[in-house]
């Protein structure tokens, strides 16, 4: 792996991570890697992993670390990630942070920045209910969404402390016009010496 931007996008379900990941991927010239997309691809194609993952996803639970780590490691070893990447939805737990740290250290690199999208829980629930209707997603039912938000707070919030301790976190208001949120992120990245390709 050589020099390029290595970015982690973190935030509650429905905060707009997928949308911003696509925008930032284009602006920075690095692939956006979404665990959700990888899982959904496997579920749709009914791979053995997909069948296992679906049971967890339908219940609103996270897919276990071991399955997730293997998938992500495999993806990060693809040639298009050698110049940098954007991770969306990984790591979600401190065990996954350790796995990612180890992987990056083996390749002589580390994360450059962690972008934390901040969004009000009630706004997020409403946003996801709308998405469920539009996309027919079984993991966007209101009770499942509220459970996912609880899981996020419980498991992912500690990651903010870990990365905050390394002074990598920039907190961004994730609500508002998509282009405005992207601009907020790019301004914060520029302040850290990271600019578009």
N, C-alpha and C positions, 0 to 999 in steps of 0.2 A: 504494500500500500504506500502511495506517495502522498504529497501534500495536496489537500483539497479540503473542502468544508465538511466536517462531520458533526451533524446536528441531531438533536433529539427534540421532538415535539411532544409535549405532555399536557394533559388536561382532561377534564371529566368527559364521559360520553356525551356527544351532542354539542361540544364546545366549538366544533368547526375544524377539528384537526385534519380530517381528510381533505377538505376544501383548501385549507391553507398549505397542507403538504404539497398538493399539486401546484399551487402558485409558487411556493418557495423552491420546489424542485426545478421548475422552469427558470426562475430568476437566478438560481445559483448554479444551474447546470449539473445537478447531481440527482441520482435516482431516489425517488420516494419509496420507502419500504414500509408497507403497512401490514402488521400482523393480521388485522381484520381481513384484509384482501386475500392474504395467503390462506387463512383459515377458510374463508368463504369459497375460494377457488377449489380447495380440497373437499369441502362439503358438497359443492355443486357437482364435482366429478366423482363423488363417492369413493375417494381413496380410503385406504384403511385408517389413515390419520384423520381424514375428514369425518368419517363415521364416529370416531372417538371424540373429536372436537365438537361435533354438532350437539351431542348430549349436554356438554358443559355450556355451550353458547345458548341453547334454548332455555336453560335454567337461569341464565344471566350470570353464570360463574365464569371465572377465567380458566382458560385451558392450562393444565399443569405446566410448571416451569420446564420440566425435562423435554416435553414435546415441543414447547415453544422455542427453547434454546437451540435444539437440533435444527429446526426449520430456519431460524434466523441466521445461525452460523453458516448453514449451507448457502443462504441467500447472500450474505456478506462476502462470501468467497468467490462470487461471480465476478467476472472481469469488469463489469460496468460500475462496480463499487470501489475499484482501486483508487479512483480520484476523489472519493468522498461519497457521502450518502446522507439521507435524511430518514431518521427512524420515527415512525408514527405508531404508538401503541406498544412499544417495547423500549426499554425494560419496564415492567409493571411492578416488580417486587425487588427487594434488596438482594435476593438470591440471583435474580436475572441481572442485576447491576454487576455483581461479582463475576458472573459468566461473561458479560460484555467487556468488563475491565480486562479480564484475562485474555480474551480473544484479541482485543485491540493491542494489549501489551505485547502479545506474541508477534504482532505485525508492526511493532515499533511506533504505534500511534495512540491517540486518545481522542475523546470528544472535545469539540471546540466550544460548544454552547448548548444550553438546554433552554428552549423556549417554552414557557409555561403559559398556556391559554387559561384565563380565569373567566368563569361564567357562573351566573346565579342559577341555583338548582332548579327553581320553578320555571325559569326561561328555558333551560335545557330540557326539562320534561315535556314542555309544550312543543318545543322544536322537534323532539324525537317522536312524539305522537303524530305530528304532521308527516314526518319522514316515513313512519310505519304505514300510514295510509297511502302515500305516494309510491313507496317501493315494496310494500307487502312484506316487510321484514318482521319475522317472528320474535326477534330480540328487542323490538322497540315498543312492546306492550308496556303500559304505564307502571304496573307493579314490578315488572322485570327491570325497567329503566331505573326506578327508585332503588331497587336492590343493587343494580350496577353502580349507581352513584355511591351507595354505602360501601361496596367492595372497593371502589376507587379511593374513597377517603381513607379506608382502613389500610389498604395495601400500597397505594401509590403515593399518598401524601408523604410518607417517610422518605421517598426518593428525593423530594424537594429539599429535605433537610440534608441528605447525603450530597447532592450536587450543589446545594447552596453553600455547604461547607467548603467546597472546591471553587466557590465564586464563579460558577458556570451559569447560574439561573438568571434569565431575564423574564419578568412577569409582564404579560401583555393582556389588556382587556380584550377578550375574545368576542364581545358583543358589538354589533354595528354592521355597517356595510362591509361586504367581503373585501373590497379594494382598500378600504380604510384600515381594516385589521392587518392586511398584508403590508400596508405602508408603515404602520406602527412597528411591525416586526422588523422590516428592512431597515428602518431608522435605528432601532436598537442594535441590529447586527452591524450596521455601518459604524456605530459608536465603538464597537469592539474590533473594528478593522476587517470586517467580513463584508464583501460586496458582491454584487451579481456578476455572472460570467459575461 
